[in-house]
Amino acid sequence: MLLYLLRHAEAEALAKSDRLRQLTPKGEQQAAKVGKFCLKHGIEPTVILTSPVVRARQTADRVAKSLTGAEMIEAAWAACGMDAFRAMEELAAYHEFPAVMLVGHQPDLGFLAATLLGMENMQNLRVRKALLASIDTAAGLKAGAGKLQFFLPVRLM
């Protein structure tokens, strides 16, 4: 399975709670740009799993609108504070799909990517807002089994 990791786009700094922060106009443009990039380059996840946090859901929704056939599913385990090992266990349920996108948060996505890639120091992997990464998990969803395909910030899309 190709696993696409997408950090949510830019969100407002303040809201009634962190979970309710919405995308800024810049964030909406970033998410739309990611969606157009995916469409142009044949990135077609079968399913888009998203954190239930508003800014991640909004990012996933904007990307999904650019793609045809991608089902969007809210995954409570992908909220802020996601554990990399639990994420790998949860993602295993989707192993039959050729491509899955996970929309979430930093540092959680950085920890997941670093774990899959077998990196010793997980702090060395910085996932910027609206960054899209692809990891080949054909060897399994376990520490060190992933192969990085690309790690692309939105400004280069």
C-alpha positions in Angstrom: 0.0 0.0 0.0 1.2 3.5 -0.7 0.5 5.6 2.3 0.2 9.4 1.7 0.6 11.6 4.8 -0.8 15.1 4.6 -0.5 17.6 7.4 -3.4 20.0 7.6 -3.1 23.3 5.9 -2.7 26.7 7.7 -5.3 27.3 10.4 -6.4 30.3 12.4 -4.3 30.9 15.5 -7.2 31.3 17.9 -10.7 29.7 18.3 -12.9 28.6 21.2 -10.8 25.5 21.4 -7.8 24.0 19.5 -10.1 21.4 18.0 -12.3 24.1 16.4 -9.6 26.0 14.6 -10.6 26.5 11.0 -8.5 26.9 7.9 -7.5 30.4 7.0 -8.0 31.7 3.4 -4.3 30.8 2.8 -5.0 27.3 4.3 -7.9 26.8 1.9 -5.7 27.8 -1.0 -3.0 25.4 0.2 -5.5 22.5 0.5 -6.9 23.2 -2.9 -3.3 23.3 -4.3 -2.6 19.8 -2.8 -5.8 18.5 -4.4 -4.9 19.9 -7.8 -1.3 18.4 -7.5 -2.7 15.0 -6.6 -5.1 15.1 -9.6 -2.4 16.2 -12.0 0.1 13.6 -10.9 -2.3 10.6 -10.6 -2.3 10.4 -6.8 -5.6 8.6 -6.2 -6.1 7.3 -2.7 -8.9 4.8 -2.4 -9.7 6.2 1.0 -8.8 9.4 2.8 -8.6 9.0 6.6 -8.8 12.3 8.5 -8.4 13.5 12.1 -11.7 14.6 13.5 -10.2 18.0 14.3 -11.8 20.8 12.2 -8.7 22.0 10.4 -7.7 18.5 9.3 -11.3 17.6 8.2 -11.4 20.8 6.2 -8.1 20.0 4.5 -9.2 16.4 3.7 -12.5 17.7 2.3 -10.7 20.2 0.0 -8.4 17.5 -1.3 -11.2 15.0 -1.7 -13.2 17.4 -3.9 -10.3 17.4 -6.4 -10.2 13.6 -6.6 -12.8 11.1 -7.9 -13.8 8.1 -6.0 -11.8 8.7 -2.8 -14.0 7.9 0.3 -13.4 10.2 3.3 -13.5 8.6 6.7 -13.1 10.4 10.0 -10.7 8.5 12.3 -10.8 9.4 16.0 -7.4 7.8 16.5 -5.8 10.3 14.1 -6.6 13.3 16.3 -3.9 15.5 17.9 -1.6 13.2 20.0 -1.9 10.2 17.6 0.5 7.4 18.6 2.6 6.1 15.7 2.3 2.4 16.7 -1.5 2.6 17.2 -1.7 4.4 13.8 0.1 1.5 12.1 -2.3 -1.0 13.8 -5.3 1.0 12.6 -3.9 1.5 9.1 -3.4 -2.3 8.8 -7.2 -2.6 8.3 -6.7 -0.8 4.9 -3.8 -2.9 3.6 -5.9 -4.2 0.7 -6.2 -0.8 -0.8 -3.4 0.3 -3.2 -3.3 3.8 -1.8 -4.5 5.5 1.5 -4.2 9.1 2.6 -4.0 10.1 6.2 -4.6 13.8 7.1 -3.4 14.8 10.5 -1.1 16.8 12.7 2.5 17.5 13.6 4.4 16.1 15.4 2.2 13.0 15.1 2.7 12.6 11.3 6.4 13.2 11.7 6.6 10.5 14.3 4.6 8.1 12.2 6.8 8.7 9.1 10.0 8.5 11.1 8.9 5.2 12.7 7.9 3.7 9.3 11.3 4.7 7.8 13.3 3.4 10.8 14.7 6.8 11.7 16.6 6.9 15.0 15.8 10.5 15.9 12.1 11.2 15.2 12.6 14.9 16.0 14.6 15.3 12.7 11.6 14.9 10.5 9.6 18.2 10.3 6.3 18.0 8.5 5.3 21.5 7.5 1.7 22.6 7.0 0.1 21.1 3.9 3.1 18.9 3.2 2.4 15.7 1.3 4.6 12.6 1.8 4.4 9.2 0.3 5.7 6.0 1.9 5.6 2.6 0.3 4.4 0.1 3.0 4.5 -3.0 0.8 6.9 -4.6 3.3 4.4 -4.0 6.1 3.2 -1.4 8.5 6.0 -1.8 11.0 8.9 0.2 12.2 11.6 0.5 9.5 9.7 -1.3 6.8 8.6 1.8 4.9 10.3 3.3 1.8 10.0 7.0 1.3 8.7 7.9 -2.2 8.5 11.7 -1.8 8.3 14.4 0.9 6.9 17.6 -0.7 6.0 20.9 0.8 3.0 22.7 -0.7 5.1 25.6 -1.9 6.8 23.3 -4.4 3.5 21.9 -5.8 
